[in-house]
């Protein structure tokens, strides 16, 4: 399985490249795209998708949401499966991703950790059972992360909104107003070199259930992205996620 890594020069892009070169999940690093032309892995690395090598089996993206349009155009033009591991997309970009998935297989997840996939299921179940409880989400990441709140925190909130359709999101609570009973508070912390911590608190006046996931290494997400690429091989057009892979 030959892969092209979009964002090859970034922290996560390099992590994916290292694993691919070790043969993880049957992957082979074949090419890259990076605005700085990063080329330390001995494969062709273009500065844009207009110059990128298309003789690959799948594209794995760990870049920036601003590259979404060019990334989708490239994958569609060459009918390539696409693993989207970048977060922070706008609503318009998300709509474009859904349209692309009507023509090619797209794996789109906020987090590529198996543990986080389980956390999503547990959070949803807890919110459904404890219908009168208040919900708060706290996420902590390194000081280089651009989007806040994280895509994973938003995915957790959206999962709980499935069982609480009247819930609203309060991103970074401030001011002097009292919280509303049905809101889901999301708080982002940026500091140091924290890989990723997500904590969901579901509580009443009498008890609180706390669900927490902590990532210790970025290799966790890189391996998950390669597993997603492997999963897409032979799949038809569609929008896939971690739950799709776990349900097999």
PESUL-V142534 format. One record per pair of residues at least 12 apart in sequence whose C-alpha atoms are under 6 Angstrom apart, sorted by the first residue. I is the first residue (numbers start at 1). J is the second residue. D is the distance in whole Angstrom. If there is no record, write none. Layout:
i->{I I}
j->{J J}
d->{D D}
This chain:
i->{1 1 1 2 2 2 2 2 3 3 3 3 3 3 4 4 4 4 5 5 5 6 6 6 6 6 7 7 7 7 8 8 9 13 16 31 31 31 32 33 33 33 34 35 58 58 58 59 60 61 61 62 62 63 65 65 81 81 82 83 83 84 87 88 101 101 101 102 102 103 104 105 105 105 106 107 107 107 108 109 110 110 111 112 112 112 113 113 120 124 124 127 128 133 133 133 134 134 135 135 135 136 136 136 136 137 137 137 137 138 138 138 138 139 139 139 140 140 140 140 141 141 141 141 142 142 142 142 142 143 143 143 149 167 167 168 169 169 170 171 172 172 195 196 196 197 197 198 198 199 199}
j->{27 28 57 28 29 30 56 57 29 30 56 57 58 59 30 31 32 59 32 60 61 32 33 61 62 63 33 34 62 63 32 34 38 62 222 43 44 45 45 45 46 47 47 47 80 81 82 82 83 84 85 85 86 86 88 89 105 106 106 106 107 108 151 147 237 238 239 237 238 237 237 236 237 238 239 239 240 241 241 241 151 152 152 221 224 225 221 224 156 159 160 160 163 202 203 204 202 203 184 201 202 184 185 200 201 185 186 199 200 186 187 198 199 188 197 198 189 190 196 197 190 194 195 196 190 191 192 193 194 190 191 192 188 182 183 183 183 184 185 186 186 187 215 214 215 213 214 212 213 211 212}
d->{5 6 6 5 6 6 5 5 5 6 6 6 5 6 6 5 5 5 5 5 6 6 5 5 6 6 6 5 5 4 6 6 5 6 5 5 5 6 4 5 5 6 5 4 6 5 6 5 5 5 6 5 5 6 6 5 5 6 5 6 5 5 6 6 6 5 5 6 6 5 4 6 4 5 5 6 5 5 5 5 5 5 6 5 5 6 6 6 6 6 5 6 6 6 5 5 6 5 5 6 5 6 5 6 5 6 5 6 5 6 5 6 5 5 6 5 5 6 6 5 5 5 6 5 5 5 5 4 4 5 5 6 5 5 5 5 6 5 5 5 6 5 6 6 5 6 4 6 5 6 4}
